[in-house]
Amino acid sequence: MSKPAAEPVDTFARDSLPARDAWPDLIFALPELRYPRRLNCVTPLLDRWIAEGRGHALCLIGEHESLTYRQLFERVNRIANVLVNQLGLKPGNRVLLRSGNTPMMVAAYLAVLKAGGVVVATMPLLRAREIAYPLNKAQIRLALCDHRLAEEMEGARAHAPDLERVVYWGGGPDPLEALMARESPVFTAADTAADDVCLIAFTSGTTGEPKGAMHFHRDLLAICDTYARHVVRAGPEDRFIGSAPFAFTFGLAIILFPMRVGGSAVVLERAGPEDLALAIGRERATVCFTAPTAYRAMLAKLAGFDLSSLRRCISAGESLSRATFEAWKAATGLTLLDGIGGTEMLHIYLASPEEEVRPGATGRPVPGYEARVVDEHGHELPPGTIGRLAVRGPTGCRYLADPRQAKYVIDGWNYPGDSYLMDEDGYFWYQARCDDMIVASGYNISGPEVEAALLRHPAVLECGVVGAPDPARGTIVKAYVVADPGLRADAGLAKALQDFVKAEIAPYKYPRAIAFVADLPKTASGKIQRFELRLRAVAEAERDAAEAEEASVASAVAVSA
């Protein structure tokens, strides 16, 4: 059995935190947020259920295996012993994890935390160069990986000279399972501090180069004791299910929230809308976490699914339109609980419990958090005024050695980059990402609002709306549309879509330019990369301007001749 370490040996993570005066203000007003100074989050999430005699309770329901709390406890302990005794892990060392959502991934994740390490989980779809970025940024020497993802993992070695060891599970020579067989199922959790870094979550890159958001042991409990406790209100009888990868912090809800209350989690490697819906019926899941896109897709085939076991449906990851909210309610009788969170904040901070939901509004600050709408100088705006969202609470942004910290945290408040309006009752109404707000002909136009209108047309499968340079108007609304492949994507369809949007929302908001594309640029978590579309729009405008100038010159030459 390994001896717990008193203090982190590897201080890289702590040394890489922003200067203390660059942190957001942290608030621990709720009694449940007053954690002890020394804390390893795995103890209250997993070990406590064994100590309380509930080890027999089902914890994880996977596609190929299911684990009780005791079985998971022993697996976590064996992996933790492997990390310390055979792989030389010291508290504070970073460990890269690569896998789909499986019980083994959960065990590896918890084992790194329990041994005092720092988890850096990556999306399964990332390629070698993308994997190399967190390896280098976080100076990672050890990786644990599902053998099915070995090709890109091995490819990353050429771009990450500090990576010393990769241990695979599920196959390959000397796999993790063989190392575990040599170890004890007993392990004492590392004696970590509540504010020791235990997770570096890299952003999905919707606004450029990924940023590493650093979170503490207490943060993983705080999201359970705020959003999960006061909004989801789960109990040990609940079965959680969701589509987000565990490397995406929205996906942590599927595991942490049920484990905090002794419930269970349905863990899916394939979690497309149809896979998710089938698993809900098969496993009798009660709480679902996914994005509006998935709820819309499930609606289209609802007759073939049994969703009768659901009692809570949480929507996040992108803006939830009122049309989707109302369609889901009409078809299932269930209220979609909208919410907004982020990698920097770890999870959701604006939402409302079911009885307080106001359709179309994101919600009010989750208990434990504060939020306000401010102008460009940080001054609070009166209700009914669009401005920048500022938020603070028990979690907050601490980037890994990144100057962008100064843009996200200002005067103790986190600025997630969203435009909001707060009404007289304290409900927050999403307008757009700050950089998705298009100013055209003097009007402020929300890109997502135009997208929502386009998506109501049956010919539109996906779309992204951005501001594009225009010589006459300065900026125009431009839509990049993935159309139904059974239709002709031509000028006629573009005109039909423009007329449709004019009929759906204020006519001045319609897209004056529509480009039909085969697909949209997306992050590994499935978010549309609108900054890529903005760059594309600028490049296309410059090309058009150059071509127009060349044509003008040619015409002038022809006339003079």
DRENLOPA-999899 format. One record per residue (C-alpha): residue in three letters; x, y, z. Coordinates in steps of 0.5 Angstrom, whole numbers, plus 2048, in hexadecimal, padded with zeros to 3 digits. Example, Ala and Ser with C-alpha at 12.3 -4.5 7.8 and 13.67 -1.06 7.14 Angstrom:
<sites>
+-----+-----+-----+-----+
|   r |  c1 |  c2 |  c3 |
+-----+-----+-----+-----+
| ALA | 819 | 7F7 | 810 |
| SER | 81B | 7FE | 80E |
+-----+-----+-----+-----+
</sites>
This chain:
<sites>
+-----+-----+-----+-----+
|   r |  c1 |  c2 |  c3 |
+-----+-----+-----+-----+
| MET | 800 | 800 | 800 |
| SER | 803 | 807 | 7FE |
| LYS | 804 | 80C | 803 |
| PRO | 800 | 813 | 802 |
| ALA | 805 | 819 | 801 |
| ALA | 804 | 81F | 806 |
| GLU | 805 | 824 | 800 |
| PRO | 806 | 824 | 7F9 |
| VAL | 80D | 822 | 7F6 |
| ASP | 80C | 825 | 7EF |
| THR | 80A | 82C | 7F0 |
| PHE | 809 | 82E | 7E8 |
| ALA | 802 | 82F | 7E9 |
| ARG | 802 | 833 | 7EF |
| ASP | 808 | 837 | 7EC |
| SER | 804 | 838 | 7E5 |
| LEU | 7FE | 83B | 7E9 |
| PRO | 7FC | 842 | 7E7 |
| ALA | 7FF | 847 | 7EC |
| ARG | 7FA | 847 | 7F2 |
| ASP | 7F7 | 84E | 7F0 |
| ALA | 7F5 | 84C | 7E9 |
| TRP | 7F1 | 847 | 7EC |
| PRO | 7E9 | 848 | 7EC |
| ASP | 7E6 | 849 | 7F3 |
| LEU | 7E4 | 843 | 7F6 |
| ILE | 7DD | 842 | 7FA |
| PHE | 7DC | 83D | 7FF |
| ALA | 7D6 | 83F | 803 |
| LEU | 7D2 | 839 | 803 |
| PRO | 7D3 | 834 | 809 |
| GLU | 7D4 | 82E | 804 |
| LEU | 7DA | 832 | 801 |
| ARG | 7DE | 833 | 807 |
| TYR | 7E3 | 82D | 806 |
| PRO | 7E8 | 82B | 80A |
| ARG | 7EF | 82D | 809 |
| ARG | 7F2 | 826 | 807 |
| LEU | 7EE | 823 | 802 |
| ASN | 7EE | 81D | 7FD |
| CYS | 7E8 | 81E | 7F9 |
| VAL | 7E8 | 816 | 7F7 |
| THR | 7E7 | 815 | 7FF |
| PRO | 7E0 | 818 | 7FF |
| LEU | 7DE | 816 | 7F8 |
| LEU | 7E0 | 80E | 7F8 |
| ASP | 7E3 | 80C | 7FF |
| ARG | 7DE | 80F | 803 |
| TRP | 7D8 | 80A | 800 |
| ILE | 7DD | 804 | 802 |
| ALA | 7DE | 807 | 809 |
| GLU | 7D6 | 807 | 80A |
| GLY | 7D5 | 800 | 808 |
| ARG | 7D2 | 802 | 801 |
| GLY | 7D7 | 7FF | 7FD |
| HIS | 7D2 | 7FA | 7FA |
| ALA | 7CF | 800 | 7F6 |
| LEU | 7CF | 800 | 7EF |
| CYS | 7D4 | 806 | 7ED |
| LEU | 7D5 | 805 | 7E5 |
| ILE | 7D1 | 802 | 7E0 |
| GLY | 7D6 | 801 | 7DA |
| GLU | 7D4 | 7FE | 7D3 |
| HIS | 7D9 | 7F8 | 7D4 |
| GLU | 7D9 | 7F8 | 7DC |
| SER | 7D6 | 7FB | 7E2 |
| LEU | 7D9 | 7FC | 7E9 |
| THR | 7D7 | 7FD | 7F0 |
| TYR | 7DA | 802 | 7F4 |
| ARG | 7DE | 7FD | 7F7 |
| GLN | 7E1 | 7FA | 7F1 |
| LEU | 7E2 | 801 | 7EE |
| PHE | 7E6 | 803 | 7F5 |
| GLU | 7EA | 7FD | 7F4 |
| ARG | 7EC | 7FE | 7ED |
| VAL | 7EE | 806 | 7EF |
| ASN | 7F2 | 803 | 7F4 |
| ARG | 7F6 | 7FE | 7F0 |
| ILE | 7F7 | 804 | 7EA |
| ALA | 7F9 | 809 | 7F0 |
| ASN | 7FE | 804 | 7F2 |
| VAL | 801 | 802 | 7EB |
| LEU | 802 | 80A | 7EA |
| VAL | 806 | 80B | 7F1 |
| ASN | 809 | 804 | 7F1 |
| GLN | 80B | 802 | 7EA |
| LEU | 80A | 809 | 7E6 |
| GLY | 80E | 80D | 7EB |
| LEU | 808 | 812 | 7EC |
| LYS | 809 | 818 | 7F1 |
| PRO | 804 | 81C | 7F3 |
| GLY | 803 | 822 | 7EF |
| ASN | 805 | 81E | 7E8 |
| ARG | 800 | 81F | 7E2 |
| VAL | 7FE | 819 | 7DF |
| LEU | 7FA | 819 | 7D8 |
| LEU | 7F4 | 815 | 7D7 |
| ARG | 7F1 | 813 | 7D1 |
| SER | 7EB | 80F | 7D0 |
| GLY | 7E4 | 80F | 7CE |
| ASN | 7DF | 80F | 7D4 |
| THR | 7E0 | 808 | 7D7 |
| PRO | 7E0 | 805 | 7DE |
| MET | 7E8 | 804 | 7DD |
| MET | 7E9 | 80C | 7DC |
| VAL | 7E5 | 80D | 7E2 |
| ALA | 7E9 | 809 | 7E6 |
| ALA | 7F0 | 80C | 7E3 |
| TYR | 7ED | 813 | 7E4 |
| LEU | 7EB | 812 | 7EB |
| ALA | 7F2 | 80E | 7ED |
| VAL | 7F6 | 814 | 7EA |
| LEU | 7F2 | 819 | 7EF |
| LYS | 7F3 | 814 | 7F5 |
| ALA | 7FA | 813 | 7F4 |
| GLY | 7FB | 81B | 7F4 |
| GLY | 7FC | 81B | 7ED |
| VAL | 7F9 | 820 | 7E8 |
| VAL | 7F5 | 81E | 7E2 |
| VAL | 7F5 | 820 | 7DB |
| ALA | 7F0 | 81D | 7D7 |
| THR | 7EF | 81E | 7D0 |
| MET | 7EA | 81D | 7CB |
| PRO | 7EA | 816 | 7C7 |
| LEU | 7EA | 819 | 7C0 |
| LEU | 7F0 | 81D | 7C1 |
| ARG | 7F6 | 81C | 7BC |
| ALA | 7FD | 81B | 7BE |
| ARG | 7FF | 823 | 7BD |
| GLU | 7F9 | 825 | 7C1 |
| ILE | 7FA | 820 | 7C7 |
| ALA | 801 | 822 | 7C7 |
| TYR | 7FF | 829 | 7C9 |
| PRO | 7FD | 828 | 7D0 |
| LEU | 803 | 823 | 7D1 |
| ASN | 807 | 829 | 7D0 |
| LYS | 804 | 82E | 7D3 |
| ALA | 803 | 82A | 7D9 |
| GLN | 809 | 827 | 7D9 |
| ILE | 807 | 820 | 7D9 |
| ARG | 80B | 81A | 7DA |
| LEU | 806 | 814 | 7DB |
| ALA | 800 | 812 | 7D7 |
| LEU | 7FA | 80D | 7D8 |
| CYS | 7F7 | 80B | 7D2 |
| ASP | 7F1 | 806 | 7CF |
| HIS | 7F5 | 802 | 7CA |
| ARG | 7F0 | 803 | 7C5 |
| LEU | 7F3 | 80A | 7C4 |
| ALA | 7FA | 808 | 7C4 |
| GLU | 7FB | 80B | 7BD |
| GLU | 7FA | 812 | 7BE |
| MET | 7FD | 811 | 7C5 |
| GLU | 804 | 80E | 7C2 |
| GLY | 804 | 814 | 7BD |
| ALA | 804 | 819 | 7C2 |
| ARG | 80B | 817 | 7C5 |
| ALA | 80E | 81A | 7BF |
| HIS | 80B | 821 | 7C1 |
| ALA | 80C | 820 | 7C9 |
| PRO | 813 | 81F | 7CB |
| ASP | 812 | 81F | 7D2 |
| LEU | 80D | 819 | 7D2 |
| GLU | 811 | 813 | 7D5 |
| ARG | 80B | 80D | 7D6 |
| VAL | 805 | 80B | 7D3 |
| VAL | 801 | 806 | 7D6 |
| TYR | 7FB | 803 | 7D2 |
| TRP | 7F5 | 7FF | 7D5 |
| GLY | 7F1 | 7FA | 7D1 |
| GLY | 7F7 | 7F7 | 7CD |
| GLY | 7FE | 7F7 | 7CB |
| PRO | 804 | 7F5 | 7CF |
| ASP | 804 | 7F6 | 7D6 |
| PRO | 7FD | 7F9 | 7D7 |
| LEU | 7FB | 7FD | 7DD |
| GLU | 7F7 | 7F7 | 7DF |
| ALA | 7FD | 7F3 | 7DF |
| LEU | 800 | 7F8 | 7E4 |
| MET | 7FA | 7F8 | 7E8 |
| ALA | 7FA | 7F1 | 7E9 |
| ARG | 801 | 7F2 | 7ED |
| GLU | 7FE | 7F7 | 7F2 |
| SER | 7FA | 7F7 | 7F8 |
| PRO | 7F2 | 7FA | 7F8 |
| VAL | 7F4 | 7FE | 7FE |
| PHE | 7F7 | 805 | 7FD |
| THR | 7F6 | 80B | 802 |
| ALA | 7F5 | 812 | 7FE |
| ALA | 7FA | 817 | 7FE |
| ASP | 7FA | 81C | 803 |
| THR | 7F8 | 822 | 7FE |
| ALA | 7F6 | 829 | 800 |
| ALA | 7EF | 82B | 7FE |
| ASP | 7F2 | 830 | 7F9 |
| ASP | 7F7 | 82C | 7F6 |
| VAL | 7F7 | 82B | 7EF |
| CYS | 7F4 | 825 | 7ED |
| LEU | 7F1 | 826 | 7E6 |
| ILE | 7F3 | 82A | 7E0 |
| ALA | 7EE | 82A | 7DB |
| PHE | 7EF | 82D | 7D4 |
| THR | 7EA | 831 | 7D0 |
| SER | 7E7 | 82F | 7CA |
| GLY | 7EA | 834 | 7C6 |
| THR | 7E4 | 838 | 7C3 |
| THR | 7E8 | 83F | 7C4 |
| GLY | 7EF | 83D | 7C2 |
| GLU | 7F5 | 839 | 7C5 |
| PRO | 7F2 | 834 | 7CB |
| LYS | 7F3 | 837 | 7D2 |
| GLY | 7F5 | 833 | 7D8 |
| ALA | 7F0 | 834 | 7DE |
| MET | 7F2 | 832 | 7E4 |
| HIS | 7ED | 82F | 7EA |
| PHE | 7EE | 82D | 7F1 |
| HIS | 7EC | 827 | 7F5 |
| ARG | 7E7 | 82B | 7F8 |
| ASP | 7E4 | 82D | 7F1 |
| LEU | 7E2 | 826 | 7EF |
| LEU | 7DE | 826 | 7F6 |
| ALA | 7DB | 82D | 7F5 |
| ILE | 7D8 | 82C | 7EE |
| CYS | 7D4 | 826 | 7F2 |
| ASP | 7D2 | 82A | 7F8 |
| THR | 7D0 | 830 | 7F4 |
| TYR | 7CC | 82E | 7ED |
| ALA | 7CB | 827 | 7EE |
| ARG | 7C8 | 828 | 7F5 |
| HIS | 7C4 | 82E | 7F4 |
| VAL | 7C2 | 82D | 7ED |
| VAL | 7C2 | 826 | 7EB |
| ARG | 7C0 | 823 | 7F2 |
| ALA | 7C3 | 81C | 7F1 |
| GLY | 7C2 | 817 | 7F6 |
| PRO | 7C5 | 810 | 7F6 |
| GLU | 7C0 | 80D | 7F2 |
| ASP | 7C2 | 811 | 7EC |
| ARG | 7C5 | 80E | 7E6 |
| PHE | 7C9 | 814 | 7E2 |
| ILE | 7CA | 813 | 7DB |
| GLY | 7CD | 818 | 7D5 |
| SER | 7D1 | 819 | 7CF |
| ALA | 7D7 | 81E | 7D1 |
| PRO | 7DE | 81B | 7D1 |
| PHE | 7E1 | 81B | 7D8 |
| ALA | 7E7 | 81F | 7D5 |
| PHE | 7E1 | 824 | 7D4 |
| THR | 7E0 | 827 | 7DB |
| PHE | 7D8 | 827 | 7DA |
| GLY | 7D9 | 81F | 7D9 |
| LEU | 7DC | 81F | 7E1 |
| ALA | 7D4 | 820 | 7E3 |
| ILE | 7D3 | 819 | 7E0 |
| ILE | 7D8 | 816 | 7E6 |
| LEU | 7D9 | 81B | 7EB |
| PHE | 7D2 | 81D | 7EC |
| PRO | 7CF | 816 | 7EE |
| MET | 7D5 | 814 | 7F2 |
| ARG | 7D4 | 819 | 7F6 |
| VAL | 7CE | 817 | 7F8 |
| GLY | 7CF | 80F | 7F8 |
| GLY | 7CB | 80F | 7F1 |
| SER | 7CD | 80B | 7EA |
| ALA | 7D0 | 80D | 7E4 |
| VAL | 7CE | 80A | 7DD |
| VAL | 7D5 | 80B | 7D9 |
| LEU | 7D5 | 80B | 7D1 |
| GLU | 7DA | 80B | 7CC |
| ARG | 7D6 | 80C | 7C7 |
| ALA | 7D1 | 812 | 7C9 |
| GLY | 7CE | 814 | 7C2 |
| PRO | 7C6 | 816 | 7C3 |
| GLU | 7C4 | 80F | 7C1 |
| ASP | 7C9 | 80C | 7C6 |
| LEU | 7C7 | 810 | 7CB |
| ALA | 7C0 | 80F | 7CB |
| LEU | 7C0 | 808 | 7CA |
| ALA | 7C4 | 807 | 7D0 |
| ILE | 7C0 | 80C | 7D4 |
| GLY | 7BA | 807 | 7D3 |
| ARG | 7BF | 800 | 7D4 |
| GLU | 7C2 | 803 | 7DA |
| ARG | 7BC | 807 | 7DD |
| ALA | 7C0 | 80D | 7DE |
| THR | 7BD | 813 | 7E2 |
| VAL | 7C1 | 819 | 7E1 |
| CYS | 7C4 | 81B | 7DA |
| PHE | 7C9 | 820 | 7D8 |
| THR | 7CA | 821 | 7D1 |
| ALA | 7CA | 827 | 7CC |
| PRO | 7C4 | 82A | 7C8 |
| THR | 7C6 | 827 | 7C2 |
| ALA | 7C5 | 820 | 7C5 |
| TYR | 7BE | 822 | 7C8 |
| ARG | 7BC | 824 | 7C1 |
| ALA | 7BF | 81E | 7BD |
| MET | 7BB | 819 | 7C2 |
| LEU | 7B5 | 81D | 7C1 |
| ALA | 7B5 | 81B | 7BA |
| LYS | 7B5 | 814 | 7BC |
| LEU | 7B1 | 814 | 7C2 |
| ALA | 7AC | 80F | 7C1 |
| GLY | 7B2 | 809 | 7C0 |
| PHE | 7B4 | 80B | 7C7 |
| ASP | 7B2 | 80A | 7CF |
| LEU | 7B4 | 810 | 7D3 |
| SER | 7AF | 80F | 7D8 |
| SER | 7B4 | 80E | 7DE |
| LEU | 7B7 | 815 | 7DD |
| ARG | 7B5 | 81A | 7E2 |
| ARG | 7BA | 81F | 7E1 |
| CYS | 7BD | 822 | 7DA |
| ILE | 7C3 | 827 | 7DA |
| SER | 7C5 | 82B | 7D4 |
| ALA | 7CC | 82E | 7D3 |
| GLY | 7D1 | 82F | 7CF |
| GLU | 7CE | 834 | 7CA |
| SER | 7C8 | 838 | 7CA |
| LEU | 7C1 | 835 | 7CB |
| SER | 7BC | 838 | 7C7 |
| ARG | 7B5 | 839 | 7C9 |
| ALA | 7B2 | 835 | 7C3 |
| THR | 7B6 | 82F | 7C6 |
| PHE | 7B4 | 830 | 7CD |
| GLU | 7AD | 830 | 7CB |
| ALA | 7AD | 82A | 7C6 |
| TRP | 7B1 | 826 | 7CB |
| LYS | 7AC | 828 | 7D1 |
| ALA | 7A6 | 826 | 7CC |
| ALA | 7A8 | 81F | 7CA |
| THR | 7AB | 81D | 7D1 |
| GLY | 7A8 | 821 | 7D6 |
| LEU | 7AF | 822 | 7D9 |
| THR | 7B2 | 829 | 7DA |
| LEU | 7B8 | 82A | 7D7 |
| LEU | 7BD | 82E | 7DC |
| ASP | 7C1 | 833 | 7D8 |
| GLY | 7C8 | 835 | 7DB |
| ILE | 7CE | 838 | 7D9 |
| GLY | 7D5 | 836 | 7DC |
| GLY | 7DC | 836 | 7D9 |
| THR | 7E3 | 832 | 7DA |
| GLU | 7E6 | 838 | 7DE |
| MET | 7E0 | 838 | 7E3 |
| LEU | 7E0 | 830 | 7E3 |
| HIS | 7D9 | 830 | 7E2 |
| ILE | 7D2 | 833 | 7E2 |
| TYR | 7D1 | 83A | 7E6 |
| LEU | 7CA | 83C | 7E3 |
| ALA | 7C4 | 838 | 7E3 |
| SER | 7BE | 837 | 7E6 |
| PRO | 7BA | 831 | 7EA |
| GLU | 7B4 | 82E | 7E6 |
| GLU | 7AF | 832 | 7EA |
| GLU | 7B2 | 839 | 7E9 |
| VAL | 7B4 | 838 | 7E1 |
| ARG | 7B2 | 83E | 7DD |
| PRO | 7B2 | 83B | 7D5 |
| GLY | 7B7 | 83F | 7D1 |
| ALA | 7BB | 841 | 7D7 |
| THR | 7C1 | 83E | 7D9 |
| GLY | 7BF | 83E | 7E0 |
| ARG | 7C2 | 842 | 7E7 |
| PRO | 7C9 | 841 | 7EA |
| VAL | 7CA | 83A | 7ED |
| PRO | 7CA | 83A | 7F5 |
| GLY | 7D1 | 83C | 7F7 |
| TYR | 7D2 | 840 | 7F1 |
| GLU | 7D1 | 848 | 7EF |
| ALA | 7D0 | 84B | 7E8 |
| ARG | 7CF | 851 | 7E5 |
| VAL | 7CE | 855 | 7DE |
| VAL | 7D3 | 85B | 7DD |
| ASP | 7D6 | 860 | 7D8 |
| GLU | 7DD | 860 | 7D5 |
| HIS | 7DF | 863 | 7DB |
| GLY | 7DD | 85E | 7E0 |
| HIS | 7D7 | 862 | 7E3 |
| GLU | 7D1 | 85F | 7E4 |
| LEU | 7CB | 860 | 7DF |
| PRO | 7C4 | 861 | 7E1 |
| PRO | 7BF | 85B | 7E0 |
| GLY | 7BD | 85B | 7D8 |
| THR | 7C3 | 85D | 7D6 |
| ILE | 7C8 | 858 | 7D2 |
| GLY | 7CF | 858 | 7D4 |
| ARG | 7D5 | 853 | 7D6 |
| LEU | 7D4 | 84E | 7DB |
| ALA | 7D8 | 84E | 7E1 |
| VAL | 7D8 | 848 | 7E6 |
| ARG | 7DB | 846 | 7EC |
| GLY | 7DA | 840 | 7F1 |
| PRO | 7DE | 83A | 7F5 |
| THR | 7E2 | 839 | 7EE |
| GLY | 7E5 | 83D | 7E9 |
| CYS | 7EA | 83E | 7E4 |
| ARG | 7F1 | 83D | 7E5 |
| TYR | 7F5 | 83B | 7DE |
| LEU | 7FB | 837 | 7DE |
| ALA | 801 | 83D | 7DC |
| ASP | 7FD | 841 | 7D7 |
| PRO | 7FC | 848 | 7D7 |
| ARG | 7F5 | 848 | 7D5 |
| GLN | 7F4 | 847 | 7DC |
| ALA | 7F3 | 84F | 7DC |
| LYS | 7EE | 84F | 7D7 |
| TYR | 7E9 | 849 | 7DA |
| VAL | 7EA | 84C | 7E2 |
| ILE | 7E9 | 853 | 7E3 |
| ASP | 7E8 | 857 | 7EA |
| GLY | 7E7 | 850 | 7ED |
| TRP | 7E1 | 84E | 7E8 |
| ASN | 7E2 | 849 | 7E3 |
| TYR | 7E0 | 84B | 7DC |
| PRO | 7DD | 845 | 7D8 |
| GLY | 7DD | 849 | 7D1 |
| ASP | 7D5 | 849 | 7D1 |
| SER | 7D0 | 84E | 7D0 |
| TYR | 7CA | 84E | 7D4 |
| LEU | 7C4 | 852 | 7D6 |
| MET | 7C1 | 851 | 7DE |
| ASP | 7BA | 852 | 7DF |
| GLU | 7B6 | 856 | 7E5 |
| ASP | 7B6 | 84F | 7E8 |
| GLY | 7BD | 84D | 7E8 |
| TYR | 7BD | 848 | 7E2 |
| PHE | 7C2 | 848 | 7DD |
| TRP | 7C0 | 848 | 7D5 |
| TYR | 7C6 | 846 | 7D1 |
| GLN | 7C7 | 84B | 7CB |
| ALA | 7CE | 848 | 7C7 |
| ARG | 7D5 | 847 | 7C9 |
| CYS | 7D8 | 84E | 7C9 |
| ASP | 7DC | 84C | 7C3 |
| ASP | 7D6 | 849 | 7BF |
| MET | 7D2 | 850 | 7C0 |
| ILE | 7D2 | 853 | 7B9 |
| VAL | 7D1 | 85B | 7B8 |
| ALA | 7CE | 85C | 7B1 |
| SER | 7CB | 862 | 7AF |
| GLY | 7CB | 865 | 7B6 |
| TYR | 7C7 | 85F | 7B8 |
| ASN | 7CA | 85A | 7BE |
| ILE | 7C8 | 853 | 7BB |
| SER | 7C9 | 84D | 7BF |
| GLY | 7CC | 847 | 7BA |
| PRO | 7C9 | 841 | 7BE |
| GLU | 7C2 | 845 | 7BD |
| VAL | 7C3 | 844 | 7B6 |
| GLU | 7C5 | 83D | 7B6 |
| ALA | 7BF | 83B | 7BA |
| ALA | 7BB | 83E | 7B5 |
| LEU | 7BE | 83B | 7AF |
| LEU | 7BE | 834 | 7B3 |
| ARG | 7B7 | 834 | 7B3 |
| HIS | 7B7 | 833 | 7AC |
| PRO | 7B7 | 82C | 7AA |
| ALA | 7BC | 82D | 7A4 |
| VAL | 7C1 | 82F | 7AA |
| LEU | 7C5 | 82A | 7AD |
| GLU | 7CA | 82E | 7B0 |
| CYS | 7CC | 835 | 7B0 |
| GLY | 7D1 | 83A | 7B3 |
| VAL | 7D0 | 842 | 7B2 |
| VAL | 7D5 | 847 | 7B3 |
| GLY | 7D7 | 84E | 7B1 |
| ALA | 7DA | 84F | 7AA |
| PRO | 7DE | 856 | 7A7 |
| ASP | 7DA | 859 | 7A2 |
| PRO | 7DC | 85F | 79E |
| ALA | 7D5 | 863 | 79E |
| ARG | 7D3 | 861 | 7A5 |
| GLY | 7D9 | 860 | 7A9 |
| THR | 7D6 | 859 | 7AC |
| ILE | 7D1 | 855 | 7A9 |
| VAL | 7CE | 84E | 7AC |
| LYS | 7D1 | 848 | 7A9 |
| ALA | 7CE | 841 | 7AA |
| TYR | 7D2 | 83B | 7A8 |
| VAL | 7CD | 835 | 7A7 |
| VAL | 7CD | 82E | 7A7 |
| ALA | 7C7 | 82C | 7A3 |
| ASP | 7C3 | 826 | 7A2 |
| PRO | 7C7 | 822 | 79D |
| GLY | 7C0 | 820 | 799 |
| LEU | 7BF | 827 | 797 |
| ARG | 7C3 | 82C | 792 |
| ALA | 7C7 | 831 | 796 |
| ASP | 7C7 | 836 | 791 |
| ALA | 7C5 | 83E | 791 |
| GLY | 7BD | 83C | 791 |
| LEU | 7BE | 838 | 798 |
| ALA | 7C2 | 83E | 79A |
| LYS | 7BD | 843 | 799 |
| ALA | 7B7 | 83E | 79C |
| LEU | 7BC | 83E | 7A2 |
| GLN | 7BC | 845 | 7A2 |
| ASP | 7B5 | 846 | 7A1 |
| PHE | 7B4 | 841 | 7A7 |
| VAL | 7B8 | 845 | 7AC |
| LYS | 7B5 | 84B | 7AA |
| ALA | 7AE | 848 | 7AC |
| GLU | 7B1 | 845 | 7B2 |
| ILE | 7B5 | 84B | 7B6 |
| ALA | 7B5 | 852 | 7B4 |
| PRO | 7B7 | 853 | 7AD |
| TYR | 7BD | 857 | 7AE |
| LYS | 7C0 | 851 | 7B1 |
| TYR | 7C0 | 84D | 7AB |
| PRO | 7C7 | 84A | 7A8 |
| ARG | 7C8 | 84E | 7A2 |
| ALA | 7CD | 849 | 7A0 |
| ILE | 7CC | 842 | 7A0 |
| ALA | 7D2 | 83D | 79F |
| PHE | 7D0 | 835 | 79E |
| VAL | 7D6 | 831 | 7A1 |
| ALA | 7D7 | 829 | 7A2 |
| ASP | 7D8 | 82A | 7A9 |
| LEU | 7DA | 82F | 7AF |
| PRO | 7E0 | 830 | 7B2 |
| LYS | 7E0 | 82D | 7B9 |
| THR | 7E3 | 82B | 7C0 |
| ALA | 7E4 | 824 | 7C2 |
| SER | 7DF | 825 | 7C7 |
| GLY | 7DA | 827 | 7C1 |
| LYS | 7D9 | 82F | 7C2 |
| ILE | 7D9 | 833 | 7BB |
| GLN | 7E0 | 837 | 7BB |
| ARG | 7DD | 83D | 7B9 |
| PHE | 7E4 | 841 | 7B9 |
| GLU | 7E6 | 83C | 7B3 |
| LEU | 7DF | 83F | 7B0 |
| ARG | 7E1 | 846 | 7B1 |
| LEU | 7E8 | 845 | 7AE |
| ARG | 7E5 | 841 | 7A8 |
| ALA | 7E0 | 847 | 7A7 |
| VAL | 7E6 | 84C | 7A7 |
| ALA | 7EA | 848 | 7A2 |
| GLU | 7E4 | 848 | 79E |
| ALA | 7E3 | 84F | 79E |
| GLU | 7EA | 851 | 79D |
| ARG | 7EA | 84C | 797 |
| ASP | 7E4 | 84F | 794 |
| ALA | 7E6 | 856 | 795 |
| ALA | 7ED | 854 | 791 |
| GLU | 7E9 | 851 | 78B |
| ALA | 7E4 | 857 | 78B |
| GLU | 7EA | 85B | 78B |
| GLU | 7EE | 857 | 785 |
| ALA | 7E7 | 857 | 781 |
| SER | 7E7 | 85F | 782 |
| VAL | 7EE | 860 | 77F |
| ALA | 7ED | 85B | 77A |
| SER | 7E7 | 85F | 778 |
| ALA | 7EA | 865 | 778 |
| VAL | 7F0 | 863 | 774 |
| ALA | 7EB | 860 | 76F |
| VAL | 7E7 | 867 | 76E |
| SER | 7EE | 86B | 76D |
| ALA | 7F0 | 866 | 768 |
+-----+-----+-----+-----+
</sites>
